[in-house]
Amino acid sequence: MHPGQRVRVREPAGARDAGGRPQRGRVRGAAAPHQPARGRGGVPRWIHDGGVAVTEAQRPSRVVDLVLRYLKAEGVRVVYGIPGGLLHTFFEAVEADPDLALVVAKHEEGAAFMADGYARTSGRLAVCAGTSGPGATNLLTGVSVAFADGVPMMVITGQAASHALGKGAAQETTREDIDVVAMFRPVTKYSTMVPTADVMPHHLRRALRLALSGRPGPVHLNVPIDLWRQPAPDETWFDPSTYRPKTDLFDRRAVQDAAEALQSAARPVILAGSGTAVAGAAEHLATLAEMFPARVATTPRAKGLFPEDHPLSLGVLGFAGHAAARKTIIVDDDVDVLVTVGASLNETTTYNWHPGLMPTRALIQVDIDVDRIGRNYPVTIPVVGDARTILTELVYHTHRLIREGRRPASTWADAPPVPRGEDRFLDRDLRASDAIPLTPQRWRRELSDALPEDAIVFSDIGGHMLFNIHHLTIRGRQRFVLNLGFGSMGHGTVAPIGAAMAHPGRPVVAIVGDACFTMNGMELLTALEYDVPVVWVIENNNMHGITWHGSQKVSGGRPMDSVVYRHKLDIAAIARAMGLHAALVDRPGELAGALDGAWHHAGPSVIEVRVDPSIEPPLGDRAQTIAGFKR
């Protein structure tokens, strides 16, 4: 591709849904010279096709070619980053490779967030890269988010030439100066500098094995600039199965004990955490719950993993959660067996580790990470292993017990039903309000009704997040994504770009606040340049709402006025100036039409929703917890 050349990737004729809308997620073009839009066969390069065939006939000639061969064997199709001098050879090779797409972000944090969104929603390895010095340190927040939530990611950073290390070379980041490898070590499963070309395969295989085994997570390789062009070792060892064995082991006795406990429980409850989503076990969770039946709550991060319109759904337990979940699990003394699956039982789920969470008979904790089991509550039956494998085995053993004539003892079928519909929510009057400006509750009710059945919905961090957790209803095949482990603002603004690339054809919606937009909104230009069709719904209350409202609760009614913007923020105008399709919603009933316009546009779009800033998000116990830390 010549500099400045624009390549259009046209949709096949008739590529529209039943409502006449262009199918979401189709790549319509690319505007940047660093991004050829198509790979072999005219397919957009970031569309996953199950891996690149690897043969011994064409052995990599350089170290950089060997690294790309390994990454492609793991299914990598996209590299996110910002090219720079001390990583130029790597970026140059990625750009030239017909099987890879190079997506240049506006900031390295954005590159890491995009890689996170790609990997988090697909379960596949994603790659982000940054040059030495600030290029590497800018990645750190995004990598920390991935580490906190168990997202598989390969992080590659540049380094000064090996012969200059220790001499004070430009942007050198070694142990003698600013040690970038040590910086990444606490937020990765593996962080190392590759010292020579001949050991690159060893470090690369180890990094890939750790990133994708057990609890997934990011890994980091720091590579001196001169290594990339050196001759590759004599390698043909590219099949992941030869260096990355599956880890689907489990304690059969513990699983049998858990099945027995559930079978005999009168009031069984399952608490599903985000680890259930990482394992791809949502359907297995639903199957198990319906067998007894057991009622199901989710952690805030796992919201919607169990459909929230299901008769057994208690909604969200914890931060901005639902009364039914709290009453059933924390307040009442009815639950005799509680099974947690992929939930670490941290502060945001347990109301500051409330003792009422303990069931009367047995706490069963399922987690792939042994260190998370029994961390905060005494566990009766610990089950270490992959959530999907364990749930599959629990279903099998439960079927076996039923075949033996042992019917489940659950009495939930005779109990009053779980509140559903509008009865589930706080502030029902505000959900139905026709007031202008809009109430945050009202437009979320409208959004829940308008979302496509397979939408991927991201939430950023802030006051809008609390409204999202409580007032959105996530159904069926829809998915809700929230980085509440590390809780970084900006992730929910940028990560949807990676998710849309991982799921061409699925609608991706990002619900963010105005403060998150001002922090990371320049990455919307990245979506525009690569024609990635994300719809951003940006709630504008002209301030950092969670801080303003929260400060009143913990400071005797005195809000922190410095977090209120001094000038009105016109988000729709900013989006239009960037070149995005934009709409403004400031009255009840307008959101569905704005969404329809975004779907028909097919490219990236922004919907600004202006709301009443005086309406407090559902802070509740969180504000009390913050106040409790003041000792």
N, C-alpha and C positions, 0 to 999 in steps of 0.2 A: 504494500500500500504506500502510495506517495504521500508526503506531508500535506495535510489539508484535505486529502481526498475523503469524501463522505460515501459510505457504503450503506445502501438501503436494503434491509431484509424484509421483503414484502410478505404479507400474510397470504397463505393459500386462499383462493376464492372460497367464500362461504364460511370462513373461520370466525363464526359468531355463535353466541349461545342462543338459547331458545327465545330470549327476549330481544334479539337483534343487536346485543352488545358485542363489541369485539372481545374475543377471549382474552382474559387477563393473563399477563405473564409472558406473552409472545414478544420476542425481541424484534423491534421494528427498525432498528438502525444503530449506527454508531458514528459519532462525530469527531472522534479524536484520532490522530495518526498513530497513537500507540495501541489502538484496539481494533484489529481486524475482526469483523463481526462473525465470520463463518469459519468453520474448520472443514475437515474432510467431508465430502458429500453435501456441502452447503448447510450443515447443521450448526446453529449457534454454539460456540465453543463451550459455554458453561452448562449445556444440557448434558446430564450424566447418562452415559450409555453403557455402564457396567464394566469399564476398565479398558485400557489399551492393551492389545495383544503384544506380548513381549517374546521375541525370539532371540536365539543366540547369533543369528546371521549378522545382525548389526549391533556390534558391541559399542558402548559409549567410548568416544575417543578422549573426552575431557572430563574432569571432575564434575563440571556443571551439567554435562549431558547425563552422567551417571545419576546425579541427584534428581534430575527431572524424570529419568526412567523409573526410579523408585516411587516418586510421587504419583506418576501416572498409573503405575501398577496398583496403587492404593485407591485409584478412582478420582484423583484430583483433576479438576478441569479449570479452576480459576485461581489466580494468585492476586491478592489485594496488597497494594503498597504504594510507595512513592519512590521512584528511581532516584538514586544518588550515587556519587562517584565511587565510594568504597563498596558498593554492591552492584555496580553497573553491569558487570559480566553476567550475573544471575538474571537481572531484569532483561537484558538484551536477549538472552537465550530463551526466556519465557515468551517474549514478544515474537520471536522467530519460530516458535514451535507451533505447528499447525493444529495440535491437539489441546492447546492451552489458550486461555484468555488472560490478558493482563488488565486489571482494572485499577486505574490510578485514582486514588482518593484525594481529598483536599487536605487531609491531615492524617498522620499515621494512626492516631487513635481511631479515626473513622475506618481505616483499613482493617484494624483489629476487630472493630464492632461488626463490619460487614462479614468478615470471616466467621465470627461468632454466630451471626444470624444464619449464614449458610450451613454451618455444622450443627448448630443447635436444633434446627428444624428438619434436617435431613439425616442426622446421625453419621454423616460421612466426614472424613478429615477435610479441614479447610486450611489454607495457607495464607499467612500475611508476612510481609517483609518490610524492613526499613534499613536505611544505611546507618553507618556508625554514628555515635554521638547522639544528638537530639532526635535523629530518625529512629533510633532504638528506644530511647527513653520515652518518646511520644507513644510508643506502642503499649507501655506498661499498664495503663488503666484498662484498656481493652483486654489484655491478656489476663489481668487480675479477675475481671468479670468471668472470663471463660474458666479460670481455675476454680473460682468459688462455686460455679454451677456445674462443673464436670463436663465441659465442652471440649471435644478433641480438636486440637489446633497445632499446626507446625508453624513456629515462629523462626524466621531466618533474619539475622542481622549482619551488617557489614563490619569489617575490621581493617585496620591498617595492615600493610604488607608484613608478612612474617619476619622478614629480615630487619624491619624497623621497630618491632615491638620492644618496648622498654626504653626507647630513645626519645619519646615525646613527639611522635609523629602526629600530623594533623588529625584531629578527631580520634586519636587512639583511645581505646577504652579497655585497657588491660588491668591486671592486678596492681601494677605500679602506679596507676593514675585513677581514672574513674572505671571501676570494675563492673562492666555491663553484665557479665556472666553472673556475678554475685547478685546484682540487682534483680535479675529474672529468677534466681533460684527459689525464693519463697513463694512465687506465684506460678511455678511450672512443676511438672513431674520430673523434668530433666533439663538441666541447663549446662552447656559446656562449650568451650572453644575447640574447634577442630584444628589440631596443630599441624598436621601433615596430610598430604593427599592420600597416602596409602591407608590411613585409618578412617577416612570419611565413611566408607561403607559400614564399618563397625558402629560408629556413633549414630549414623542415620538409621540403621536397623534398630538399635536400642531405643532411639527416640520414637520411632514409629510404633514399636512394640508397647512402650509405656503409654503413648498417647491414646492407643486404641484398645488397651487391655484393662481389665478390672474397672475401676471407676475412671472414665475417660478424663482427659485434661490436656492442657497445652504443654508443649515441649519447645525447647529453644536451642538452636545451633548458631554459634557465632563463628563466622568464617573469614579469615584473612583474604584480602582481595586477590593476592597472587595465586591462591590455591585453585581458584575456579578454572583457570586455563591450563593447569598442569595435566599431564596424561592421567587418564583414569586407571585405577587398578584393574587387573584382569578379572572382571566380575560378570557372572551370568546368574547371580543368586537374587532374582527379582520377584519371585513368587511370594506374596505375603504369608502364605501358609507354611513356608519353610522357616520363617523366623518369628512369626506371631501366632502362637497356638491359641485356640479358643479356650475360654475360661468359664465354661458352663457347669462347673462342679457345684455340688451342694451336699448338705448333710441330710441324708434320707431319713434318719431317725428324727431329726428336728422337724422336718416337713411332716412326717407322720404324726408327731405330737401336736403340731399346729392344726392339722386337719381334724384330729380328735377333739381338740379344744373348741374349734369352731363348730363342729358337728353337735356338740353338747351344749352350746351357748344359747341362752334364752334371749339375750339382747346383744348380739354381735354387731360390732361397728368396724369398718375399715377406714383408715385415714391414709389417703394416697398423697405421696409427695412427688416432687419433680423427678426423682429417680425412676419413677414408674414411666414417665414420658421418655427419659433417656433410654430406657430398656425397650421401648416400643411395646409396652404391655397394657395399653388402655383397654383393648378388647378382652384380654384375659382377666383384667380387673372386673369388668362388667359381668363376665360369665360367672366368676366366683361369687360376686355379690348376689346375683339373682338365684343362685342355687339354694341359699339357706332360708330366707333372704337375710342379708346384712345391709344395714344402712351405711351410706358412704359420705364422708366429708373429704375435702381436699385442703391442702395447705394453700396459702395465697399464691405461691409460685405455680402450683399445679391446678389452678382454677380451670374448670371446664374439662379436665382430663376424664372425669366421669360426668356425663351430660347433665347439666344443671336443671333440665326439665324432666329428668327421670324421676319416677315416683319414690325411688330410694335415696335420692340426693338430698343431703343436708346442707349443701352449699359449701362455703369456705369457712374453715375454722381459723380464727386468729385475726390478724391485722385487717381491719375493715370488713370482717366476715359477717356471717349471717346468724341470726338469733337461734335458729333451729340447731345449727351445729354446736354452738356454745351451750345451749340448754341440754342437749342430749349428752355431750361428752364431758363438759366441765361442771355444769350446775347440778343436774339430776344425778342420782346414784344408781341408775338403772343398768349401765353398760357393764356386762360381766366379762366380756372378752373384747379387747381392742387390738386390731392388727394394724400396724403401721408399715407401709410399703414405700421404700425410698424416701422417707421423711426423717430428717435429722432431729426433729423436735426442738427447734431453736426458739428464740424469743418471739419472733413474729407469728408463729403458729400457736404457741402454748400460753399466750397472755402472761409473759414474763415467768414461764415455767410454773404455772399454776398447779398445785398438788391435786386439784380435782380431776386432772386428766387421767390419773391412774384408775383402771377398771377394778371391779370388785374381785375378780378371779384371776385373770391372766392378761399380761401385756406381751404380745408377740411382735417383735421388731424384725422386719426383713430389710436388709441393706447389703449392698455389695462391698461396702467399706466397713471392716470390722471395728474400726476406731469410732464409728458413729453409733454403734449399738451399745446401749447402756450408758451413753455419755451423760444424759440428763435425768433419766428415770430408771428404776430397777426393772430389768426385763425378766419375764418368766420363761419365755421360749425365744432364744436368739436364733435367727436363721440367716446365715451369711451366704450371699449369692446374688446372681443376676435376677432382677425382679421378674422378668418374663419367664425365665426357667422355673423359678420358685412358684409363681402363680399357676403355671402349667401343671406342675406336680401337685399343687394343692387341689386343683380341679380334678385331676386323675384320682387322687386318694379319696376325695369326697364322693366321686362317682362310685368308687369301690365300696365305700361304707354304705352308700344307698343300696347298691346291689346286694349287699349282705343283709339288707332289711333294717338298717339303722337310719331312720328318717331324721333330718335336722330338727333340733329342738327349738329353733328360733320362734319367738312369739310376736315378731314385729307385724305379721299379717293381721293380728288381732288388736294392734295398738292404733291410736288415732293417727291418721295420715300426716305425713310431713307437709308443712305449709308450702303451697305452690303459688305460682303466679304473683300477683301484687301483694299477697299476704306475706311473702318472704322478706320484703324490703322495709327498711326504715324510710321515713319521710314520704309516705305514699301521696300526701297532698302535693309535694313538690314534684313528684314524678308525673302528676297529672296537670301541673300548673300551666296556665296560659300566659303567665306573666312575661313582660318584656322589661329588662333583658332576660334571656333564657335562664332557667335554672339548670345546673349541671345534671340533676337527676332526670329532667324531662328529655333532654336530647339523647341521653344514653338509653332511655327506654325506646326512643325512636330508632336509634342505631341498632339495638338488639333485634328489632323487628325487620330491619332492612338488610342485615348482613347476609351474604350468600351462604348457602349451607356448608360450603367447604372453605370458608374464609380463614386465613391465618391472621390473628389480631394481636398486635404488639401494644404493650403499654410502656411508656417511659416512667420515670421516677418523679414523684412530687404529689401535690394535692390531687391532681387529676387521676393519679394511680389509685388513690383510695376510693374515689368515685367509681373507677373502672372495676375494681375488685368487688365492690358491693352491688353496683347498679347495672352492670352488664349481665346478660344471660348468655352463656356459651353452651351451644347445643350440638348434638350429633357429631358430625365430622369437623366442626369448627375447632380451632386451636387457639389458646391464649398463651402469650409468651411474655414473661416478666423476669428481669434480672434482679431479683430481690436478694440474692446471695450476697453480692458486693454492693448492689444498689447504686450503680453509677447513672447519673443523669446523662442523657445523650444516647445511651444504648438503644432505647426504644425508638429514637429518631433515625438512627443510621443502620442498625442491624436488619431492619426489614428489607433493605436493598439486597443484602446477601440472601435472605430468605426467598425473595422473589426470583432470584437467579437459580436457586436450588429447586424451586417448584414452578417452572413455567406452566401457565394455565390455571394456577390457583390464585384467587384474589388475596392480596396482602394489604391490610389496613393497619396504619400506625396511629394510635391515639396518644398525643403528646401535649405537653403544656407549653405556654409561651416562653417560659424560662429555658426549657430544654431546647426549643427551637432556636433561641438566641445563642445558646451554647454550642450547638453542633449543626445548625441548619444549613451551613454551606455545603454539606454533603448532599443536599437535594440536587445540587448542580451535577454531582456524580451520576445520580439516577437519570437526570435529563440527558447527559452526554452519552450514556449507554442505553437510553430509552428503556429503563426498567420501570414497569408500571405499578408503582406503589401509590396508594392513596393515603395522604397524611391528613388526619382530622386534628386540628390544632386548637385546643381550648385556650381562649385568651381572656384572662382576668386582670391583665396588666400588672402582674406582680408574681413573686414567689409565694404562692398561696399557702403551701403547707407550713412554711416558716412564719408567715404573717399570722395565720390562725393559731398555729401551735404556740407561738410566743405569748399570745394572750392567755393561754391556759396555764403556762408554767411561770408567768411573770405577773400574776395578779391583775390580769386584764389589760396589760400594757402591750400593744402590738409593736413589732419591730418595723417601723415605717420606712426604714432605709431600703427594704426589699420591694417597695412599690415603685414602679417606673415613673420617672419624672415627666415623660412624654408618652402619649398614646402610641401604642404599637399597632401598625397597620400590616398585619401578616399577609393578607391576601395581596396587597400592593407589592410587598417585598417579593412574594412568590412570582407574581407576574413579571416583575423586573428581572427575575432570574430566567424567565422564559417558560415557566410552568403554567399549566392550566390551573386557575384558581377561582374559588367561589367563596362568598360570605354568607353565613347563616347567623341571624340574630333574632329570629322569631320562631315560635313553635310551629311545627309542621313543614319547615323548609328543608330539613336534612335529607329526607328521602329523595327529593328532586336534585339536590346537590350531588348526592351519591350517584344517581342515575347519570348525571352529566359527566361525572368522573369516569364511570364505567364506559360510556360511549367515547370518551376521549382516547382511551387505550394507553396513553403515555402516563408519566407521573403527574399527579394532581395534588392540590392542596385545598382543603376546606377549612376556612377559619370559622370557628364558632365562638361568638362573643357571649359571655355569661355574666351573671350577677356576681361580683367579687365578694359580696358580703356573706354569701352562703358557705357555711363551714363544711369542709369534708368530714367524713366519719372517722375522726381521730380517736375518740373514745379512750380506750385502754392504752393506746400508744402514748398519748400525752401524759397519762398518769405514770407510765413506765419511765418516761424521760424525767418527770418530776422526781420520781423515786431514786434516780441516779444522783441527785443532789444531796450528798451526805457529808 
